[in-house]
Amino acid sequence: MRTRTAATVALVLACSLSACGGADESAAPKSTVTASAPEHEVDCSDTSLNQADWMEHCNTETPAESEAPSTDLAFGKPFAWPDGLEVTVLDAKVFSDWDEYEEPDSKSNEFRIRLKVDNKSKASVDLSELSVLVEGATNGGMAASSSFSKGSAPLEGRIASGVSAVKTDDNALEKRYGKDIVVTVQRTTDAGFEAFPEFTGTIK
């Protein structure tokens, strides 16, 4: 009888401590309490997750080409317009292959820019839509457009869908402006593309 009475007293005491049916997690065995996830971790499968948190922690999609940055592009990095036409400034090199009727200007850096045009659109493109503007990147200065005879491949004619070509643009920039330049490729079309990519590099 003493053993049974002691068990009854223990049961009553346990009920008073746990409120007999109350859901007090602090009194539950440690193995049944679920540890909360650290604040910086997000459950991407949670359908109630708000859009801001999902975009910050779960979105792995890369920006579309039309959303790609259009400024501070390094030479060699391509830029694509929404229709798929892609342009890359490959390099800018001092020109020295003069013909007998040409004479270099001792006060200017005369150079040739090479541009790669890759038509990934579904239609042919008139290259006269493109034009090049060159400025000094150090302390200003606008390059003067020029045309050197040997090896010239100006932006003209049409380029078919799926075809790429390397074209040239010749310029002269006064030496006082240095050799660091910004090359802006402008495009004028009926579609009204607003992005004019700017490529930054050095005349070699």
C-alpha positions in Angstrom: 0.0 0.0 0.0 2.8 2.5 0.8 4.3 1.9 -2.6 1.0 2.6 -4.4 0.4 5.8 -2.3 3.8 7.1 -3.1 3.2 6.6 -6.8 -0.1 8.5 -6.6 1.6 11.4 -4.8 4.3 11.5 -7.5 1.6 11.6 -10.2 -0.3 14.5 -8.5 3.0 16.4 -8.1 3.9 15.9 -11.8 0.5 17.1 -12.9 0.8 20.3 -10.8 4.1 21.1 -12.3 3.1 20.5 -15.9 -0.5 21.8 -15.6 -1.7 18.3 -16.6 -2.3 18.8 -20.3 -0.8 22.3 -20.8 1.6 22.7 -23.8 4.5 24.1 -21.9 7.5 23.4 -24.2 10.0 24.2 -21.5 8.9 21.2 -19.5 9.0 18.8 -22.5 11.9 16.5 -23.0 14.7 18.1 -24.9 14.3 15.5 -27.7 10.8 16.8 -28.5 11.7 20.6 -28.7 12.5 21.6 -32.3 15.4 24.0 -32.5 14.6 27.1 -34.6 16.8 27.7 -37.7 19.3 30.6 -37.6 17.9 33.9 -38.7 20.1 34.0 -41.8 18.8 30.7 -43.2 15.6 30.7 -45.3 13.5 27.7 -46.3 13.1 28.3 -50.0 10.3 25.7 -50.2 8.1 27.7 -47.8 5.2 29.0 -49.9 4.5 31.7 -47.4 7.9 33.3 -47.9 7.6 36.9 -48.9 9.0 38.0 -52.3 11.8 40.2 -50.9 13.3 37.3 -48.9 12.9 34.9 -51.8 14.7 37.2 -54.2 17.5 37.8 -51.7 18.1 34.2 -50.6 16.5 31.9 -53.2 16.7 33.5 -56.7 19.5 31.9 -58.7 18.5 33.2 -62.1 21.1 35.4 -63.9 20.0 38.7 -65.4 18.7 38.7 -68.9 21.0 40.1 -71.6 18.9 43.2 -71.8 19.4 43.8 -68.1 23.2 43.4 -68.3 25.2 46.5 -67.3 26.1 48.8 -70.2 28.8 50.9 -68.6 32.4 50.2 -67.4 32.6 47.2 -69.7 36.2 46.0 -70.1 37.7 45.5 -73.6 36.9 42.0 -74.6 33.5 41.8 -72.7 30.5 41.6 -75.0 27.2 43.5 -74.7 24.0 42.3 -76.3 20.9 44.4 -77.2 17.5 42.8 -76.6 17.1 41.6 -80.2 20.3 39.6 -79.9 22.9 41.8 -81.8 26.1 41.6 -79.8 29.1 43.9 -79.9 32.5 43.6 -78.3 35.4 46.2 -78.3 38.4 43.8 -78.7 41.2 46.3 -78.4 42.6 49.7 -79.4 46.1 49.9 -80.9 48.4 52.7 -82.0 48.4 52.8 -85.8 51.6 52.8 -87.7 51.0 51.1 -91.0 50.7 54.3 -93.1 50.5 54.3 -96.8 52.5 56.7 -99.0 49.8 59.4 -98.8 49.3 59.4 -95.1 51.4 61.2 -92.5 51.2 60.7 -88.7 50.4 63.6 -86.3 53.1 64.0 -83.7 50.7 65.7 -81.2 48.2 62.8 -81.2 47.9 59.2 -80.5 46.4 57.8 -83.7 44.8 54.4 -83.1 42.5 51.8 -84.6 39.7 50.1 -82.6 38.7 46.6 -83.5 35.1 45.7 -82.8 33.5 42.2 -83.0 29.9 42.3 -84.2 28.0 39.0 -83.6 24.4 38.9 -85.0 22.5 36.5 -82.8 19.2 38.0 -83.8 16.7 36.4 -86.1 17.2 39.0 -88.9 20.0 40.6 -90.8 21.2 43.9 -89.4 22.4 47.1 -91.1 25.8 47.9 -89.6 25.3 51.6 -90.4 23.0 51.6 -87.4 26.2 51.5 -85.3 28.5 54.4 -84.6 31.5 54.9 -82.3 32.3 57.7 -80.0 35.7 57.9 -78.2 36.7 60.0 -75.2 39.7 60.3 -73.0 39.1 58.5 -69.7 41.7 60.3 -67.6 41.1 64.0 -67.9 38.6 64.3 -70.7 39.2 65.0 -74.4 37.3 63.9 -77.4 38.9 61.8 -80.1 38.6 62.9 -83.7 37.3 60.3 -86.1 39.7 59.3 -88.8 40.2 56.7 -91.5 43.4 54.9 -92.2 43.7 53.2 -95.5 45.4 49.9 -94.8 43.4 47.1 -93.2 40.3 49.3 -92.8 36.9 47.5 -92.2 34.4 50.2 -91.4 30.9 49.6 -89.9 28.9 49.4 -93.1 26.9 46.9 -95.1 24.6 44.3 -93.6 25.4 41.3 -91.5 23.2 38.2 -91.7 21.6 36.3 -88.8 24.1 33.9 -87.2 27.2 35.7 -88.7 29.9 37.5 -86.9 32.5 39.9 -88.2 35.4 42.1 -87.0 35.2 45.8 -87.9 37.4 48.7 -87.4 37.1 52.3 -86.3 40.0 54.8 -86.6 40.6 57.7 -84.3 43.1 60.4 -83.1 43.3 61.6 -79.5 45.7 64.4 -78.4 48.5 63.0 -76.4 47.8 65.3 -73.5 44.6 63.3 -72.8 46.6 60.1 -72.2 45.9 56.6 -73.6 43.0 55.5 -71.3 39.8 55.8 -73.3 36.0 55.2 -73.1 34.5 53.8 -76.3 30.7 54.2 -76.6 28.9 52.2 -79.2 25.7 53.9 -80.3 22.9 52.2 -82.1 20.1 54.0 -83.9 17.1 51.9 -85.0 13.4 52.1 -85.4 13.1 49.9 -82.3 14.6 52.7 -80.3 17.1 50.8 -78.2 18.2 53.1 -75.4 21.3 51.3 -74.1 24.6 52.6 -75.6 27.3 50.4 -74.1 30.5 52.0 -72.8 33.8 50.1 -73.0 36.9 51.2 -71.0 40.4 50.3 -71.9 43.9 51.5 -72.9 45.4 52.3 -76.3 48.3 49.8 -76.7 
